[in-house]
């Protein structure tokens, strides 16, 4: 009863603050965009209907705080279409592959043995698609894009500070409703991560330290990218602080996959940013500054890092190998179509090496998980969709605007994090990190659409703007002229 009162009070207070903030800002649309970006990592919401507690997929139908902001932004978009300010919406090709996977899920809902859990995942997939499409429309220029990165960074800062508080005081805050790992989970991880000693691992509001590590590794390149851009002292301090706090929190997660992902993403981003003439000099300076910060942070935490690398319990790796073998046996049984969306742990036991009881573990490898549930067809759809998004990001490297270039490069680096993390985790089946994946994808596509509308092409007569087609440059302004962030 006490928890329900706290949740109700928090919901009412949040609603009041959001309404007041929207009125004070005098730009409700931009306020909702900031609210959406800030709320992406948080799990605060209401579950509707039955809950099937298991790993590896959605557990119920729910409405969370991000859905509210998405709904309002959908209303703004519908108004623009209705009033003729916009003839329609832009739908990326990658969307069709995701829709095809949803169709496979609907088949499971209709004829599969586990219809409810498949429906849970399909509904979440629909919500991810709406998030993706809304951001493709809203991020219509560099200034709007930087507003969005600022909003995302605000959520990162709150989680980073929370993680550092958890780590310094060795406590949990009792905010499981917001996604904080429970005290029981945290103590279990503390006792089972290292040989002969406890280590306090933090998850902030992202369910688990490894998930928090993937979240930070995917978004920290965005902080570096924005730090590279021209801006005032407050702007620079904001992103530099976010990077320093986020890096400290990443160390505190004790997530080796997060560390490896960030190292790869940082290297990828710096190599790509040097390719841009305007950013090259600043990239080298920023690399020196950031490397200095990293050396200081790693130097302070060197003992914890070395223990985690060399004294980790072997059971974690060996059991991942067992999970992989279980998944291979499932895949061999139904290689083409799989067992059905979001059904892995429910179908696992006949193929498992051990009897797992009431909490069967999902395979800690997203590619095997996709293959076992949706078959080779679903795996091919997932990878083709991913490849389409990444290829679009690679093509965006031709964009001339340094703001769009830096953001696109950071998003590509974030994609690399998820690619590597997928070999040891199922983060893309966990709501906060799945949202981050689609957020980065939408940012890549938004840069693509902006480039098609505004990029300068050289002709035989000299530089000239390409005439925009109706497909990519709708007639009329998407945002009213009084919108202060309109390009």
C-alpha positions in Angstrom: 0.0 0.0 0.0 2.8 2.4 0.9 4.5 1.7 -2.5 1.3 2.5 -4.3 0.9 5.8 -2.5 4.5 6.7 -3.3 3.9 5.8 -7.0 0.7 7.8 -7.1 2.2 10.8 -5.4 5.2 10.7 -7.8 2.9 10.5 -10.8 0.8 13.4 -9.7 3.8 15.5 -8.8 5.5 14.7 -12.1 2.3 15.6 -14.1 2.0 18.9 -12.3 5.6 19.8 -12.9 5.4 18.8 -16.6 2.4 21.0 -17.2 4.0 23.9 -15.3 7.2 23.4 -17.3 5.4 23.3 -20.6 3.5 26.5 -19.8 6.7 28.3 -18.6 8.7 27.2 -21.6 6.1 28.7 -24.0 7.1 25.9 -26.4 5.2 22.7 -25.3 6.5 20.8 -28.3 10.2 21.4 -27.5 9.4 20.8 -23.8 8.0 17.4 -24.6 11.0 16.5 -26.7 13.2 17.3 -23.7 10.9 15.3 -21.4 11.1 12.4 -23.8 14.9 12.5 -24.0 15.3 12.8 -20.2 12.9 10.0 -19.4 14.3 7.4 -21.9 16.4 5.5 -19.2 13.7 5.3 -16.6 11.2 2.5 -16.0 8.6 4.4 -14.1 5.2 3.2 -15.4 2.0 1.2 -14.9 1.7 -2.5 -15.8 -1.7 -3.5 -17.3 -2.9 -7.1 -17.2 -0.9 -10.2 -16.4 2.8 -10.2 -15.7 5.0 -13.2 -16.8 8.2 -12.8 -14.9 11.1 -14.1 -17.0 14.2 -12.9 -18.7 14.9 -12.3 -22.3 11.9 -10.3 -23.3 8.9 -8.1 -22.3 7.0 -9.3 -19.2 3.7 -7.4 -19.5 1.7 -4.6 -21.1 2.8 -1.3 -19.6 2.6 2.4 -20.0 5.7 4.3 -18.9 6.5 8.0 -18.7 8.1 8.1 -22.2 4.8 6.9 -23.7 3.1 10.1 -22.4 5.6 12.4 -24.2 5.4 10.3 -27.3 1.6 10.5 -27.4 1.8 14.3 -27.1 4.4 14.6 -29.9 2.2 12.3 -32.0 -0.7 14.8 -31.4 1.5 17.7 -32.6 2.5 15.7 -35.7 -1.1 14.8 -36.5 -2.0 18.5 -36.1 0.6 19.4 -38.7 -0.7 16.9 -41.1 -4.3 17.9 -40.6 -3.6 21.6 -41.0 -1.5 21.0 -44.2 1.9 22.1 -42.7 3.1 18.6 -43.5 1.7 16.2 -46.1 2.8 13.0 -44.3 5.5 11.3 -42.4 8.9 10.0 -43.4 9.2 6.2 -43.0 12.7 4.8 -43.1 13.3 1.5 -45.0 14.7 0.0 -41.8 11.1 0.2 -40.4 9.8 -2.4 -42.8 12.2 -5.0 -41.5 11.1 -4.3 -38.0 7.5 -4.5 -39.1 8.2 -7.9 -40.7 9.6 -9.2 -37.4 6.4 -7.9 -35.7 4.5 -9.9 -38.2 6.3 -13.0 -37.2 5.4 -12.1 -33.6 1.7 -11.8 -34.6 1.8 -15.3 -36.1 3.0 -16.5 -32.7 0.1 -14.6 -31.0 -2.4 -16.3 -33.3 -1.1 -19.9 -33.4 1.7 -20.2 -30.9 1.5 -21.9 -27.5 2.6 -18.8 -25.6 0.4 -16.1 -27.1 0.3 -13.6 -24.2 4.1 -13.3 -23.9 4.4 -12.9 -27.7 1.8 -10.1 -27.5 3.8 -8.4 -24.8 6.8 -8.3 -27.1 4.8 -7.2 -30.2 3.3 -4.3 -28.3 6.7 -3.2 -27.1 8.0 -3.4 -30.7 5.2 -1.2 -31.8 6.1 1.4 -29.2 9.7 1.3 -30.3 8.6 1.9 -33.9 6.5 4.9 -32.9 9.4 6.3 -30.9 11.7 5.9 -33.9 9.3 7.4 -36.4 8.4 10.4 -34.2 12.1 11.2 -33.7 12.7 10.9 -37.5 10.2 13.7 -37.9 11.1 15.9 -34.9 14.8 16.0 -35.3 14.6 18.2 -38.4 17.7 20.3 -38.1 21.0 20.8 -36.3 19.6 23.0 -33.5 16.7 20.6 -32.8 19.2 17.8 -32.8 21.4 19.5 -30.2 18.3 20.1 -28.1 17.7 16.4 -28.2 21.3 15.5 -27.3 21.0 17.9 -24.4 17.9 16.1 -23.2 19.5 12.6 -23.5 22.6 13.8 -21.7 20.4 15.1 -18.8 19.1 11.6 -18.2 22.7 10.2 -18.4 23.8 12.8 -15.8 21.1 11.8 -13.3 21.8 8.1 -13.7 25.6 8.7 -13.5 25.2 10.7 -10.3 22.9 8.0 -8.9 25.3 5.3 -9.8 28.2 7.1 -8.1 26.1 7.6 -4.9 25.3 3.9 -4.9 28.9 3.0 -5.3 30.4 5.5 -2.8 27.9 4.6 0.0 27.4 1.0 -0.9 23.6 1.3 -0.8 20.4 1.1 -2.8 18.0 3.9 -2.8 14.8 1.8 -2.7 13.6 3.2 -6.1 13.0 -0.1 -7.8 9.9 1.5 -9.4 12.2 3.7 -11.4 14.4 0.8 -12.5 16.9 0.6 -9.7 18.3 -2.9 -9.1 16.9 -4.4 -5.9 19.0 -4.7 -2.8 18.9 -8.5 -3.1 20.2 -8.4 -6.7 22.9 -5.9 -5.8 24.1 -8.0 -2.9 24.1 -11.2 -5.0 26.2 -9.5 -7.6 28.6 -8.2 -5.0 29.1 -11.7 -3.6 29.4 -13.6 -6.9 31.5 -11.3 -9.2 35.0 -11.7 -7.8 37.0 -14.5 -6.2 37.2 -14.2 -2.4 36.0 -10.6 -2.1 32.9 -8.6 -2.5 32.6 -5.8 -5.1 29.8 -3.3 -5.1 28.4 -3.0 -8.6 25.9 -0.2 -9.5 23.0 -0.1 -11.9 21.5 3.4 -11.3 18.0 3.2 -12.7 18.8 0.6 -15.5 17.9 -2.7 -13.8 21.4 -4.3 -13.9 25.0 -3.1 -13.9 25.7 -4.7 -17.3 22.7 -2.9 -18.8 23.8 0.4 -17.2 27.3 -0.2 -18.6 25.9 -0.7 -22.1 23.8 2.4 -21.7 26.8 4.6 -20.7 29.1 3.1 -23.3 26.5 3.8 -26.1 25.9 7.4 -25.0 29.3 8.7 -23.9 30.5 9.2 -27.5 27.6 11.6 -27.9 28.9 13.6 -25.0 32.3 13.7 -26.6 30.8 14.7 -29.9 28.9 17.7 -28.5 32.0 18.7 -26.5 33.9 19.0 -29.7 31.4 21.4 -31.2 31.6 25.2 -30.9 29.7 26.5 -27.9 30.0 28.7 -24.8 31.6 27.8 -21.5 28.3 26.5 -20.0 27.7 24.3 -23.0 31.3 22.9 -22.9 31.1 22.4 -19.1 27.7 20.6 -19.4 29.0 17.9 -21.8 32.4 17.6 -20.2 30.8 17.1 -16.8 28.5 14.5 -18.3 31.5 12.7 -19.8 33.4 12.7 -16.5 30.5 11.6 -14.4 29.5 9.0 -16.9 33.0 7.5 -17.2 33.2 7.3 -13.4 29.8 5.6 -13.3 31.0 3.2 -16.0 33.9 2.2 -13.9 31.5 1.6 -11.0 29.4 -0.7 -12.9 32.3 -3.2 -13.0 30.9 -4.3 -16.3 33.7 -5.7 -18.5 31.5 -5.7 -21.6 30.7 -2.0 -20.9 34.3 -1.2 -20.7 35.2 -3.0 -23.9 32.2 -1.4 -25.7 33.2 2.1 -24.6 36.9 1.5 -25.6 35.8 0.4 -29.1 33.2 3.2 -29.4 35.6 5.9 -28.3 38.3 4.7 -30.8 35.7 4.5 -33.6 34.4 8.0 -32.9 37.8 9.6 -32.8 38.9 8.0 -36.0 35.7 9.1 -37.8 35.8 12.6 -36.4 39.3 13.1 -37.7 38.0 12.5 -41.2 36.0 15.8 -41.0 38.2 18.8 -42.0 36.5 21.3 -39.6 36.6 18.9 -36.7 40.1 17.4 -37.2 42.0 20.0 -35.1 39.4 20.1 -32.3 39.3 16.3 -32.4 43.0 16.0 -31.7 42.8 18.5 -28.8 39.7 16.9 -27.4 41.3 13.5 -27.7 44.2 14.8 -25.6 41.8 16.3 -22.9 39.6 13.2 -22.8 42.6 10.8 -22.7 43.9 12.8 -19.7 40.5 12.5 -17.9 40.4 8.8 -18.7 44.0 8.3 -17.4 43.1 10.1 -14.1 39.8 8.1 -13.6 41.5 4.8 -14.5 44.4 5.7 -12.2 42.1 6.3 -9.3 40.2 3.1 -9.9 43.1 1.0 -11.1 42.8 -1.6 -8.2 39.1 -2.2 -8.8 39.7 -2.5 -12.6 42.6 -4.9 -12.2 40.6 -7.1 -9.8 37.6 -7.2 -12.0 39.7 -8.2 -15.0 41.9 -10.8 -13.4 40.0 -12.0 -10.3 36.5 -12.5 -11.7 34.8 -15.8 -11.0 35.1 -18.2 -13.9 31.5 -19.4 -13.3 30.1 -16.4 -15.1 31.9 -17.2 -18.4 31.5 -20.9 -18.1 27.7 -20.6 -17.5 27.5 -18.3 -20.5 29.0 -21.1 -22.5 26.4 -23.5 -21.1 23.6 -21.1 -22.1 25.0 -20.9 -25.6 25.1 -24.7 -26.0 21.4 -24.8 -24.8 20.5 -22.2 -27.4 22.3 -24.1 -30.2 20.3 -27.2 -29.4 17.1 -25.2 -29.6 18.2 -23.6 -32.9 19.0 -27.1 -34.3 15.4 -28.2 -33.5 13.7 -25.3 -35.5 16.4 -23.5 -37.4 14.2 -21.7 -40.0 11.2 -20.2 -38.1 12.2 -20.7 -34.4 9.9 -21.3 -31.4 8.1 -18.0 -31.5 8.7 -14.4 -30.3 9.5 -14.0 -26.6 9.2 -17.7 -25.9 12.8 -18.7 -25.3 12.8 -19.4 -21.6 9.4 -21.0 -21.8 10.7 -23.5 -24.4 14.1 -23.9 -23.0 13.9 -26.8 -20.5 13.9 -29.8 -22.9 17.1 -28.5 -24.4 18.8 -27.4 -21.3 21.9 -29.1 -19.8 20.6 -28.4 -16.3 17.2 -28.2 -14.6 16.8 -24.5 -13.9 13.6 -24.5 -11.9 11.2 -21.6 -12.0 13.7 -19.0 -13.4 15.2 -20.4 -16.6 18.0 -18.1 -17.8 17.9 -16.6 -21.3 20.9 -17.1 -23.5 23.3 -14.2 -22.9 23.8 -13.6 -26.6 21.3 -11.6 -28.6 22.0 -13.3 -31.9 21.3 -16.7 -30.6 18.2 -15.4 -28.8 16.8 -13.9 -32.1 17.6 -17.1 -34.0 16.1 -19.4 -31.4 12.8 -17.4 -31.3 12.3 -16.1 -34.8 14.5 -18.6 -36.7 17.0 -17.9 -39.5 14.3 -15.7 -41.2 14.0 -13.5 -38.1 17.7 -13.3 -37.6 18.2 -12.2 -41.2 15.6 -9.5 -40.8 17.2 -8.2 -37.6 20.7 -8.1 -39.2 19.4 -6.6 -42.4 17.6 -3.9 -40.5 20.7 -3.2 -38.5 22.9 -3.2 -41.6 20.6 -0.7 -43.3 20.8 1.7 -40.4 24.6 1.4 -40.2 25.0 1.8 -43.9 22.9 5.0 -43.8 25.2 6.3 -41.0 28.3 5.5 -43.2 26.7 7.4 -46.1 26.0 10.3 -43.7 29.7 10.9 -43.3 29.5 13.0 -46.5 27.4 15.6 -44.6 29.1 19.0 -44.4 27.5 20.4 -41.3 29.8 19.6 -38.5 27.0 19.3 -35.9 25.2 16.7 -37.9 28.5 15.0 -38.7 29.6 14.7 -35.1 26.2 13.5 -33.9 26.1 10.9 -36.7 29.6 9.7 -35.9 28.7 9.3 -32.2 25.6 7.3 -33.1 27.7 5.0 -35.3 30.0 4.5 -32.3 27.0 3.7 -30.2 25.9 1.1 -32.7 29.3 -0.6 -32.4 28.7 -0.9 -28.6 25.4 -2.8 -29.2 27.1 -5.0 -31.8 29.8 -6.1 -29.4 27.5 -6.3 -26.4 25.2 -8.6 -28.3 27.8 -11.4 -28.1 27.6 -11.5 -24.2 24.2 -10.0 -23.4 20.6 -9.6 -24.4 20.5 -5.8 -23.8 18.4 -5.3 -27.0 15.6 -7.2 -25.2 15.6 -4.8 -22.2 13.5 -1.7 -22.5 15.9 1.2 -21.6 18.7 -0.1 -23.9 16.3 -1.0 -26.6 15.0 2.6 -26.5 18.6 3.8 -26.8 19.2 1.6 -29.8 16.1 3.1 -31.6 17.0 6.6 -30.5 20.5 6.3 -32.1 18.9 4.8 -35.2 16.4 7.7 -35.4 19.2 10.2 -35.1 21.1 8.6 -37.9 18.0 8.7 -40.1 17.3 12.3 -39.2 20.8 13.3 -40.3 20.1 11.4 -43.5 16.8 13.2 -44.2 18.4 16.6 -43.4 21.3 15.8 -45.7 18.9 15.0 -48.5 17.1 18.3 -48.0 20.0 20.7 -47.4 23.2 19.2 -48.7 25.1 21.2 -51.3 26.1 19.3 -54.4 28.7 20.4 -56.9 27.7 20.6 -60.5 29.5 21.6 -63.7 28.3 25.1 -63.1 29.6 25.2 -59.5 28.1 24.5 -56.1 24.3 24.2 -56.2 21.6 23.1 -54.0 19.9 19.9 -55.0 16.2 20.5 -55.6 14.4 18.7 -52.8 11.9 16.1 -53.8 8.4 16.1 -52.2 9.3 12.8 -50.5 12.0 14.3 -48.4 11.1 18.0 -48.2 7.4 18.3 -47.4 5.7 21.6 -48.5 5.3 24.0 -45.6 7.3 24.2 -42.4 7.0 21.3 -40.0 7.3 23.8 -37.1 5.6 27.2 -36.9 7.8 30.2 -37.7 7.7 31.3 -34.1 9.4 28.1 -33.0 12.8 29.4 -31.7 14.7 26.2 -32.7 13.5 26.2 -36.3 16.4 26.4 -38.8 
